[in-house]
Every structure is written in C-alpha cells, then in structure tokens.
Amino acid sequence: MNKNYFTTGEFAKMAGVNKQTLFYYDKEGIFKPDTVLENGYRCYSYTQFETFTVISMLRDLGVSIKEIKAHMANPSPDALIRLLTSKRSEIDKKIKALEWSKAYIDNEIQVTKEGRDAKIGEIIVQDIPDIYLAESDYGGPTDDMAITEALGKHIEYCNKLGIYSACPIGAIIPLSAVTDKGYTYSKFYTPAGENTEGAVFDKGGPHLCIYDNEGYKNIHKNCLKIIEYARENNIKLDDCFYEDVILDDLSTGSYNYLVKLLIRICD
C-alpha cells in the first residue's frame, strides 16, 4: 500500500512543532519516522499524526519521556487505557483548580473595586447576597501566634474540601463576645461552592457595614460603633459580626489593610 510521506520539516509544520522536537523524540525512542531513506532523510506518514498528537498532549500534561518510552516499548489497548485514564483524572483536578482560580480572580477584581471606592469610617447599609461558607471553629486567644496557627489549620481544612489556590479568609465575631474590654473570634471562614462538603449556608440581606483602612487596629472600636448606631436607630442585629479583608499587600503595599466589618440586620 502506497503512503503519502512528509519530510521532517513538513511534518513538524503540520504538527506545530520545530524539527528539533522530532529529532529529540526519535533519539529518545518515543516517536520515530515511518521510514528513513538511504540518503538519511526521515519520512513521516499521515497515519503517525494522531500518535504524535497524543504524545504531545501527554508531554504538555507533564508526562515524562521515561514514562512514555516505557509505554511505547510495550504498547497494548489495556496499557493505553490505563495511561489515559490516569491522565484524565489529573486533567479533571487541574480543570477544577483553574475554575477555582478564575472564580477567585473575578471575585478579587470585584472586591478590589469595592475597596477602592469605599467610604472609610462611615456606617452604611449594604445588601449582601446569600453565600456558602467553609467554617472552622476557634475558641483560642486573640494574640497573633494563636490566630496564625488557627489560620494554618483552616487553610488545611479548605484544601481537604477541594478549595484551591489562594482562598480569602474572614473571621466571625459573636455579637455576645463584644464587650467594653474587647472581643473574641468564634470561627474562621472562606467562601465555598454550594456543593462543597460541609459548607454552611449564610443568609444574605441588608447588613450594617463599616470600612477601616488601619487593618485590625480598630475592630473593637468599630464593633462598638455599629452596636451604638443600631441602638440609636432601633435596628435589630443578627448574632454575628463578619470581618473581611478587602485590600491587602497586593493593593496597599503595607500592613494597613482595608478591613470591612459587617453584621446582618434582622427582619
């Protein structure tokens, strides 16, 4: 049966690679030309194109030359199925991670715009959408060392839930834990998908909010300020404050983060 052959340059152009890639794959024994003429010219067949495409895809997925070579040394339908199935699972994980990263970037753009336009120190009413949260309990002290350790555990928990990449972390302060002397945290949280295992539904609606550009310095003062504002305006508050970092090192270049403190208004 006669075949149509391509030169190394023609096949490389068709496959979207340079000739050196074909030479390298030939040297490593994972993809050889269909035939080599007496003058040393390598000839590739159109029937090899799909094979090359699969090998290129595997390389793009990080499969080593050694692993591909081992398969090519003993090819079989079952061996190919096992190889491709394992890589499909890896692709699914990467897709999920990329989807999470995209959602994170979209949210970060929105939140950064919010922080850029925020009115510092002014109590406002803001409508917050429903959200699902991955929460971890905290009953320790408020010193930096204890909180840092707890945040590390929270991040580990998020990773187990499949929450990928950078994940924003907020804190919950029970209304009952705010006294004249200070406050304590009860939970740390990260936004999660509705289908995330263990995610807790958090009802949205109107919230009293205040932005502060001095980091965590004024959290206690702002809790008391919101409580007093609610009292003066006969507003009934829910049982928890939420503390969110809106702008951090990436946009402020300092530790004076822009922090948002909010609490839901009860019906």
C-alpha positions as a Markdown table, in Angstrom:
| # | Residue | x | y | z |
|---|---|---|---|---|
| 1 | Met | 0.0 | 0.0 | 0.0 |
| 2 | Asn | 1.5 | 3.3 | -1.0 |
| 3 | Lys | 1.6 | 6.0 | 1.6 |
| 4 | Asn | 1.9 | 9.8 | 1.3 |
| 5 | Tyr | 5.1 | 10.8 | 3.2 |
| 6 | Phe | 6.1 | 14.1 | 4.7 |
| 7 | Thr | 9.6 | 15.4 | 5.2 |
| 8 | Thr | 10.7 | 16.3 | 8.8 |
| 9 | Gly | 10.1 | 20.0 | 8.1 |
| 10 | Glu | 6.6 | 19.3 | 6.6 |
| 11 | Phe | 5.5 | 17.1 | 9.4 |
| 12 | Ala | 6.9 | 19.5 | 12.0 |
| 13 | Lys | 4.9 | 22.4 | 10.5 |
| 14 | Met | 1.8 | 20.3 | 10.3 |
| 15 | Ala | 2.2 | 19.3 | 14.0 |
| 16 | Gly | 3.0 | 22.8 | 15.2 |
| 17 | Val | 6.5 | 22.0 | 16.5 |
| 18 | Asn | 10.0 | 22.5 | 15.3 |
| 19 | Lys | 12.2 | 19.9 | 13.7 |
| 20 | Gln | 14.4 | 19.6 | 16.7 |
| 21 | Thr | 11.4 | 18.2 | 18.7 |
| 22 | Leu | 11.1 | 15.4 | 16.1 |
| 23 | Phe | 14.8 | 14.7 | 16.2 |
| 24 | Tyr | 14.7 | 14.6 | 20.1 |
| 25 | Tyr | 11.7 | 12.2 | 20.2 |
| 26 | Asp | 13.5 | 10.0 | 17.6 |
| 27 | Lys | 16.7 | 10.0 | 19.7 |
| 28 | Glu | 14.7 | 9.1 | 22.9 |
| 29 | Gly | 12.9 | 6.3 | 21.1 |
| 30 | Ile | 9.3 | 7.6 | 21.7 |
| 31 | Phe | 8.5 | 8.7 | 18.1 |
| 32 | Lys | 10.4 | 7.6 | 15.1 |
| 33 | Pro | 9.9 | 8.4 | 11.4 |
| 34 | Asp | 7.9 | 5.9 | 9.4 |
| 35 | Thr | 11.0 | 5.2 | 7.3 |
| 36 | Val | 14.4 | 6.5 | 6.7 |
| 37 | Leu | 15.7 | 6.7 | 3.1 |
| 38 | Glu | 19.1 | 5.6 | 2.0 |
| 39 | Asn | 20.2 | 9.3 | 2.0 |
| 40 | Gly | 19.3 | 9.6 | 5.7 |
| 41 | Tyr | 16.1 | 11.6 | 5.1 |
| 42 | Arg | 13.4 | 10.9 | 7.6 |
| 43 | Cys | 9.9 | 10.3 | 6.2 |
| 44 | Tyr | 6.7 | 10.6 | 8.2 |
| 45 | Ser | 3.3 | 9.2 | 7.3 |
| 46 | Tyr | 0.0 | 10.9 | 7.8 |
| 47 | Thr | -1.0 | 7.9 | 9.9 |
| 48 | Gln | 1.5 | 9.0 | 12.5 |
| 49 | Phe | -0.1 | 12.3 | 13.1 |
| 50 | Glu | -2.6 | 11.1 | 15.7 |
| 51 | Thr | 0.1 | 9.2 | 17.6 |
| 52 | Phe | 2.3 | 12.3 | 17.7 |
| 53 | Thr | -0.7 | 14.5 | 18.8 |
| 54 | Val | -1.3 | 12.1 | 21.8 |
| 55 | Ile | 2.4 | 12.1 | 22.7 |
| 56 | Ser | 2.5 | 15.9 | 22.6 |
| 57 | Met | -0.6 | 16.1 | 24.7 |
| 58 | Leu | 1.0 | 13.8 | 27.3 |
| 59 | Arg | 4.1 | 15.9 | 27.4 |
| 60 | Asp | 2.0 | 19.0 | 27.9 |
| 61 | Leu | 0.4 | 17.3 | 30.9 |
| 62 | Gly | 3.9 | 16.7 | 32.4 |
| 63 | Val | 4.2 | 13.0 | 31.5 |
| 64 | Ser | 7.9 | 12.2 | 31.4 |
| 65 | Ile | 9.8 | 10.9 | 28.4 |
| 66 | Lys | 10.7 | 7.8 | 30.5 |
| 67 | Glu | 7.0 | 7.1 | 31.2 |
| 68 | Ile | 6.0 | 7.5 | 27.5 |
| 69 | Lys | 9.0 | 5.4 | 26.4 |
| 70 | Ala | 8.0 | 2.6 | 28.8 |
| 71 | His | 4.5 | 2.6 | 27.3 |
| 72 | Met | 5.8 | 2.7 | 23.7 |
| 73 | Ala | 8.1 | -0.3 | 24.4 |
| 74 | Asn | 5.1 | -2.5 | 25.3 |
| 75 | Pro | 2.0 | -0.9 | 23.8 |
| 76 | Ser | -1.4 | -2.5 | 24.2 |
| 77 | Pro | -5.0 | -1.4 | 24.3 |
| 78 | Asp | -5.2 | -2.0 | 28.1 |
| 79 | Ala | -1.9 | -0.2 | 28.7 |
| 80 | Leu | -3.1 | 2.8 | 26.8 |
| 81 | Ile | -6.5 | 2.8 | 28.6 |
| 82 | Arg | -4.7 | 2.8 | 32.0 |
| 83 | Leu | -2.3 | 5.6 | 30.9 |
| 84 | Leu | -5.0 | 7.8 | 29.5 |
| 85 | Thr | -7.4 | 7.1 | 32.4 |
| 86 | Ser | -4.8 | 8.2 | 35.0 |
| 87 | Lys | -4.1 | 11.4 | 33.0 |
| 88 | Arg | -7.8 | 12.1 | 32.6 |
| 89 | Ser | -8.1 | 12.1 | 36.4 |
| 90 | Glu | -5.2 | 14.6 | 36.6 |
| 91 | Ile | -6.8 | 16.8 | 34.0 |
| 92 | Asp | -10.1 | 16.9 | 36.0 |
| 93 | Lys | -8.1 | 18.1 | 39.0 |
| 94 | Lys | -6.4 | 20.8 | 37.0 |
| 95 | Ile | -9.6 | 21.9 | 35.5 |
| 96 | Lys | -11.2 | 22.2 | 38.9 |
| 97 | Ala | -8.2 | 24.2 | 40.1 |
| 98 | Leu | -8.3 | 26.5 | 37.2 |
| 99 | Glu | -12.1 | 27.1 | 37.6 |
| 100 | Trp | -11.5 | 27.9 | 41.2 |
| 101 | Ser | -8.6 | 30.3 | 40.3 |
| 102 | Lys | -10.8 | 32.0 | 37.7 |
| 103 | Ala | -13.6 | 32.5 | 40.2 |
| 104 | Tyr | -11.1 | 33.8 | 42.7 |
| 105 | Ile | -9.7 | 36.3 | 40.2 |
| 106 | Asp | -13.2 | 37.5 | 39.3 |
| 107 | Asn | -14.1 | 38.0 | 42.9 |
| 108 | Glu | -10.8 | 39.7 | 43.7 |
| 109 | Ile | -11.4 | 42.2 | 40.9 |
| 110 | Gln | -14.9 | 43.0 | 42.3 |
| 111 | Val | -13.7 | 43.2 | 45.9 |
| 112 | Thr | -10.7 | 45.4 | 45.0 |
| 113 | Lys | -13.0 | 47.8 | 43.2 |
| 114 | Glu | -15.2 | 47.8 | 46.3 |
| 115 | Gly | -12.2 | 48.7 | 48.4 |
| 116 | Arg | -11.0 | 51.4 | 46.1 |
| 117 | Asp | -14.4 | 53.1 | 46.2 |
| 118 | Ala | -15.1 | 52.5 | 49.9 |
| 119 | Lys | -16.0 | 55.4 | 52.3 |
| 120 | Ile | -13.8 | 55.0 | 55.3 |
| 121 | Gly | -15.3 | 55.1 | 58.8 |
| 122 | Glu | -18.9 | 55.6 | 57.6 |
| 123 | Ile | -21.6 | 53.1 | 58.6 |
| 124 | Ile | -23.7 | 52.2 | 55.6 |
| 125 | Val | -26.4 | 49.7 | 54.8 |
| 126 | Gln | -25.3 | 47.2 | 52.2 |
| 127 | Asp | -27.3 | 44.3 | 50.6 |
| 128 | Ile | -25.2 | 41.1 | 50.8 |
| 129 | Pro | -26.1 | 38.1 | 48.7 |
| 130 | Asp | -26.6 | 34.6 | 50.1 |
| 131 | Ile | -23.3 | 32.6 | 50.4 |
| 132 | Tyr | -22.0 | 29.3 | 51.4 |
| 133 | Leu | -19.0 | 29.2 | 53.8 |
| 134 | Ala | -16.4 | 26.7 | 54.8 |
| 135 | Glu | -16.1 | 27.3 | 58.5 |
| 136 | Ser | -13.7 | 26.2 | 61.2 |
| 137 | Asp | -14.3 | 26.8 | 64.9 |
| 138 | Tyr | -12.0 | 28.8 | 67.0 |
| 139 | Gly | -12.0 | 29.3 | 70.7 |
| 140 | Gly | -8.5 | 30.5 | 71.4 |
| 141 | Pro | -7.0 | 33.8 | 72.4 |
| 142 | Thr | -6.6 | 36.8 | 70.0 |
| 143 | Asp | -2.8 | 37.0 | 70.0 |
| 144 | Asp | -1.1 | 36.8 | 66.7 |
| 145 | Met | 0.6 | 33.5 | 67.3 |
| 146 | Ala | -2.5 | 31.6 | 68.2 |
| 147 | Ile | -4.5 | 33.1 | 65.4 |
| 148 | Thr | -1.7 | 32.4 | 62.9 |
| 149 | Glu | -1.7 | 28.7 | 64.0 |
| 150 | Ala | -5.5 | 28.6 | 63.7 |
| 151 | Leu | -5.5 | 30.1 | 60.2 |
| 152 | Gly | -3.0 | 27.4 | 59.1 |
| 153 | Lys | -5.4 | 24.7 | 60.3 |
| 154 | His | -8.2 | 26.5 | 58.5 |
| 155 | Ile | -6.3 | 26.5 | 55.2 |
| 156 | Glu | -5.6 | 22.8 | 55.6 |
| 157 | Tyr | -9.3 | 22.2 | 56.1 |
| 158 | Cys | -10.1 | 24.2 | 52.9 |
| 159 | Asn | -7.6 | 22.1 | 51.0 |
| 160 | Lys | -9.3 | 18.9 | 52.1 |
| 161 | Leu | -12.6 | 20.3 | 50.9 |
| 162 | Gly | -11.1 | 21.0 | 47.5 |
| 163 | Ile | -11.0 | 24.8 | 47.8 |
| 164 | Tyr | -8.0 | 25.5 | 45.6 |
| 165 | Ser | -5.5 | 28.3 | 45.1 |
| 166 | Ala | -5.5 | 31.4 | 47.2 |
| 167 | Cys | -8.6 | 31.4 | 49.4 |
| 168 | Pro | -9.8 | 34.6 | 51.2 |
| 169 | Ile | -10.2 | 34.1 | 54.9 |
| 170 | Gly | -12.6 | 36.0 | 57.1 |
| 171 | Ala | -13.4 | 35.8 | 60.8 |
| 172 | Ile | -16.7 | 35.7 | 62.8 |
| 173 | Ile | -17.1 | 37.6 | 66.0 |
| 174 | Pro | -20.2 | 36.8 | 68.0 |
| 175 | Leu | -22.2 | 39.8 | 69.0 |
| 176 | Ser | -22.3 | 38.5 | 72.6 |
| 177 | Ala | -18.5 | 38.3 | 72.6 |
| 178 | Val | -18.1 | 42.1 | 72.1 |
| 179 | Thr | -17.7 | 43.8 | 75.5 |
| 180 | Asp | -16.4 | 47.1 | 76.7 |
| 181 | Lys | -13.0 | 45.4 | 77.1 |
| 182 | Gly | -12.6 | 43.7 | 73.8 |
| 183 | Tyr | -13.9 | 40.8 | 71.6 |
| 184 | Thr | -13.2 | 37.2 | 70.7 |
| 185 | Tyr | -13.4 | 35.2 | 67.5 |
| 186 | Ser | -15.6 | 32.1 | 67.2 |
| 187 | Lys | -14.9 | 30.9 | 63.7 |
| 188 | Phe | -12.8 | 31.5 | 60.6 |
| 189 | Tyr | -14.4 | 31.1 | 57.2 |
| 190 | Thr | -13.8 | 31.0 | 53.4 |
| 191 | Pro | -16.4 | 31.3 | 50.7 |
| 192 | Ala | -17.3 | 27.9 | 49.2 |
| 193 | Gly | -19.4 | 26.5 | 46.5 |
| 194 | Glu | -22.9 | 25.3 | 47.2 |
| 195 | Asn | -21.9 | 21.7 | 46.7 |
| 196 | Thr | -18.8 | 21.8 | 48.8 |
| 197 | Glu | -18.9 | 19.2 | 51.5 |
| 198 | Gly | -19.6 | 20.7 | 54.9 |
| 199 | Ala | -20.3 | 24.2 | 53.5 |
| 200 | Val | -22.6 | 26.2 | 55.7 |
| 201 | Phe | -25.4 | 28.4 | 54.2 |
| 202 | Asp | -25.2 | 32.0 | 55.3 |
| 203 | Lys | -28.3 | 34.1 | 54.7 |
| 204 | Gly | -27.8 | 37.4 | 52.9 |
| 205 | Gly | -29.8 | 40.6 | 53.0 |
| 206 | Pro | -29.2 | 44.1 | 54.4 |
| 207 | His | -26.2 | 44.5 | 56.6 |
| 208 | Leu | -24.7 | 47.3 | 58.5 |
| 209 | Cys | -21.1 | 47.8 | 57.2 |
| 210 | Ile | -18.1 | 49.9 | 58.0 |
| 211 | Tyr | -14.7 | 50.1 | 56.2 |
| 212 | Asp | -11.5 | 50.9 | 58.1 |
| 213 | Asn | -8.0 | 51.4 | 56.5 |
| 214 | Glu | -6.0 | 50.8 | 59.6 |
| 215 | Gly | -6.0 | 47.0 | 59.4 |
| 216 | Tyr | -7.2 | 45.2 | 62.5 |
| 217 | Lys | -6.4 | 48.1 | 64.9 |
| 218 | Asn | -10.0 | 49.4 | 65.1 |
| 219 | Ile | -12.0 | 46.2 | 65.0 |
| 220 | His | -13.2 | 46.5 | 68.6 |
| 221 | Lys | -14.0 | 50.2 | 68.3 |
| 222 | Asn | -16.0 | 49.6 | 65.1 |
| 223 | Cys | -18.0 | 46.8 | 66.6 |
| 224 | Leu | -19.0 | 49.1 | 69.4 |
| 225 | Lys | -19.7 | 51.9 | 66.9 |
| 226 | Ile | -22.1 | 49.7 | 64.9 |
| 227 | Ile | -23.8 | 48.4 | 68.1 |
| 228 | Glu | -24.3 | 52.0 | 69.2 |
| 229 | Tyr | -25.6 | 53.0 | 65.7 |
| 230 | Ala | -28.1 | 50.2 | 65.7 |
| 231 | Arg | -29.3 | 51.1 | 69.2 |
| 232 | Glu | -29.8 | 54.7 | 68.3 |
| 233 | Asn | -31.7 | 53.8 | 65.1 |
| 234 | Asn | -33.8 | 50.9 | 66.6 |
| 235 | Ile | -32.1 | 48.4 | 64.4 |
| 236 | Lys | -32.1 | 44.7 | 65.5 |
| 237 | Leu | -28.8 | 43.0 | 64.7 |
| 238 | Asp | -28.1 | 39.4 | 64.0 |
| 239 | Asp | -25.9 | 37.4 | 66.4 |
| 240 | Cys | -22.5 | 37.7 | 64.5 |
| 241 | Phe | -20.1 | 40.2 | 63.0 |
| 242 | Tyr | -18.2 | 39.2 | 59.9 |
| 243 | Glu | -14.6 | 40.6 | 59.4 |
| 244 | Asp | -13.3 | 40.6 | 55.8 |
| 245 | Val | -10.0 | 41.9 | 54.5 |
| 246 | Ile | -10.9 | 43.9 | 51.3 |
| 247 | Leu | -7.4 | 45.3 | 50.4 |
| 248 | Asp | -4.2 | 43.7 | 51.4 |
| 249 | Asp | -0.4 | 43.8 | 50.5 |
| 250 | Leu | -1.2 | 43.3 | 46.8 |
| 251 | Ser | -3.1 | 46.6 | 46.6 |
| 252 | Thr | -2.0 | 48.7 | 49.6 |
| 253 | Gly | 1.7 | 47.8 | 49.8 |
| 254 | Ser | 1.5 | 47.9 | 53.6 |
| 255 | Tyr | 0.0 | 46.1 | 56.6 |
| 256 | Asn | -2.7 | 48.8 | 57.0 |
| 257 | Tyr | -5.2 | 46.6 | 55.3 |
| 258 | Leu | -8.7 | 47.8 | 54.4 |
| 259 | Val | -11.0 | 45.8 | 56.6 |
| 260 | Lys | -14.7 | 45.5 | 56.3 |
| 261 | Leu | -16.8 | 44.8 | 59.3 |
| 262 | Leu | -20.5 | 43.9 | 58.8 |
| 263 | Ile | -23.4 | 42.4 | 60.5 |
| 264 | Arg | -26.8 | 41.4 | 59.2 |
| 265 | Ile | -29.9 | 43.4 | 60.1 |
| 266 | Cys | -32.7 | 41.2 | 61.4 |
| 267 | Asp | -36.1 | 41.3 | 59.8 |
